[in-house]
Amino acid sequence: MVKEGSAMALIETEETNQFTYEAFAAHPFYTEINRSLVRQALAHLEGRPLHQPLTIVDMGCGTGAVTRLVAEELARQGRLAQAHLVGVDPSEDALRHARRGMIEMGLSVKADFIQGESNDLTTIIQNVDAAFFCNAIHLVPDKAEAFKHVIGILNPQGIFACNSAFYQGTYVLGTEHFYHLWIRRAMAWLRKEHPEVRVSREAKAMAMQWLTPEDYIRLQQETGFSQVEALQVDVSVSLQAWRDLGHYWLFIDGALPGIPLALGAQALEIALYQAGEEMGLTTIPRTWLQMVAIKG
Ligand SMILES: C[S@@+](CC[C@H](N)C(=O)[O-])C[C@H]1O[C@@H](n2cnc3c(N)ncnc32)[C@H](O)[C@@H]1O
């Protein structure tokens, strides 16, 4: 089972900085699924005056793929000039990519990228109109706590959007075997080629629990969100895209904890194509959970 993330995983080093999220986040399917969440969320701005200032936070912004989609959507709605975008992420390296990406977009927007995590939010920013937490909630051990911090920074009627492809329900029927085979083949390759390395059982046991959509909805409602809209959307993910995800340090660390990242990436890549060939698959569909909620 591929479980991304462990509580000890978020310490960045020179080694982790070589295994970034950028390549995976550049796949068109990824842009599309996140763009649809951004549009679903920012549709709630309808009716607000165009000249009204807006503060929008992208928590766990990583390399800024979603922050750029937010900027694009605000431009489409004619709200960009009034907006202040704030990306927050624990990884200073990812923030560097995010800052550069926003400049390269060439849009005239006020954007800041600040180092921090969900638990720091209330000290970083207040009076926020919309907050995004995309493809990251599964990395947070205490989701209820994270939702409390988000609601703490939102204005009344503030919008919260969050998505994940690491939850109970994410495997499209009939594809579960692929993920088991992928990891089994990766472990077999490591045992044969690098018997000196071992997957850490302790870290494996700490791997995040995946929640159900109902768990997520209940937690958000208990935190004080209303109108929680939850959609599950099937997406076709190519082997190339899985390979790129297998080169992302948080994914490697979740799938093969304790294995040096370069070896983990190599094992995952070789095993991915083996599993794909054995099962005759060139794409593996996956379901994304897309949630939008309103404060109050
Ligand atoms: C898979 S990336 C997603 C990046 C971006 N949101 C996207 O959708 O493309 C997950 C990001 O969550 C960040 N992260 C992990 N734990 C976090 C936390 N507790 N608070 C904020 N961000 C966190 C990681 O540093 C990483 O950049």
The ligand as a Gaussian input file, in Angstrom:
#p B3LYP/6-31G(d) Opt

LIG

0 1
 C        2.100000      17.066000      -2.173000
 S        2.611000      18.682000      -1.832000
 C        1.254000      19.669000      -2.441000
 C        1.658000      21.053000      -2.850000
 C        0.540000      21.939000      -3.405000
 N       -0.452000      22.277000      -2.400000
 C       -0.143000      21.288000      -4.577000
 O       -1.322000      20.901000      -4.450000
 O        0.470000      21.159000      -5.645000
 C        2.337000      18.722000      -0.077000
 C        2.898000      19.963000       0.609000
 O        2.382000      20.025000       1.940000
 C        3.373000      20.568000       2.773000
 N        3.023000      20.241000       4.156000
 C        3.190000      19.084000       4.798000
 N        2.741000      19.180000       6.063000
 C        2.242000      20.419000       6.221000
 C        1.646000      21.126000       7.292000
 N        1.460000      20.564000       8.483000
 N        1.241000      22.390000       7.085000
 C        1.423000      22.973000       5.881000
 N        1.992000      22.347000       4.832000
 C        2.402000      21.099000       4.999000
 C        4.664000      19.954000       2.238000
 O        5.813000      20.693000       2.588000
 C        4.414000      19.951000       0.744000
 O        4.932000      21.097000       0.114000

